[in-house]
Amino acid sequence: MRIVRIGLAALAATVALSAAAHAAEVKKSGQATGTPADVWAVVGDFCAIKDWHPAVVECDEMEEGGDTYRVLTLGDGGKIKEKLTNKGDTTYSYEIIESPLPVQNYAATLTVSEDDGDDIAEVVWVAEFDPADGVEEAKAVEVISGIFDAGIEGIGKKAGAAQ
């Protein structure tokens, strides 16, 4: 009986590690006119996303239990609640708490860094997530890729206009 329990525990651990290893990832990058500090001034505030992402019409930031959250209102009325998990000089990380998006266990990081060109910054947005139950991974990746593409383009436009 003990051998069976050990075997079941090993099987459960293998399945858990396998599931974690198969999380989907989307990574998008682009360039924006300005130094990293200039571009960060446009995107670095946790609720600045309403100013540069075309799908976000409103952002409300709040503190709950010592943590920072934002609730994004989308053009179609959908709402996404996100929690800020880390913030640096030119980067922040967050996770989705509630969302109509076809993902779960979503964690992402937005970073602005120096590019090789003069007054050009690189913007990188990367997320790891699992597809929501009943959703094909390819569909979840397609949705997040579209969101990131529109956001990177919006950052480029907003940063360029700020110069």
URTADA-V363522 format. One line per field, one symbol per residue. ss: DSSP state (H for helix, E for strand, - for the rest). phi: phi as a letter, one per 40 degrees, with the letter a starting at -180 (. if undefined). burial: b if it has 16 or more other C-alpha atoms within 10 Angstrom, else e. A space follows every 10 residues. Layout:
# URTADA-V363522
ss->???
phi->???
burial->???
This chain:
# URTADA-V363522
ss->-HHHHHHHHH HHHHHHHHHH H--EEEEEEE EEE--HHHHH HHH-----HH HH---EEEEE EEEE--EEEE EEEE----EE EEEEEEE--- EEEEEEEE-- --EEEEEEEE EEEE-----E EEEEEEEEEE E-----HHHH HHHHHHHHHH HHHHHHHHHH HH-
phi->.ccccccccc cccccccccc ccccbbbbaa bbchcdcccc ccbccdccdc cbcccbbabb babbfgbcbb bcbcdcgcbb bbbcbaabcb aababccbac ccbafcbbbb bbacbcccfb bbbbbbabab ccdgbcdccc ccccccccdc cccccdcccc ccc
burial->eeeeeeeeee eeeeeeeeee eebbbbbbbb bbbbbbbbbb ebbbebbebb bbbbbbbbbe eeeeeeebbb bbbbeeeebb bbbbeebeeb bbbbbbbeee ebbbebbbbb bbbbbeeeeb bbbbbbbbbb bbeeeebeeb beebbeebbb bbbbbbebbb eee
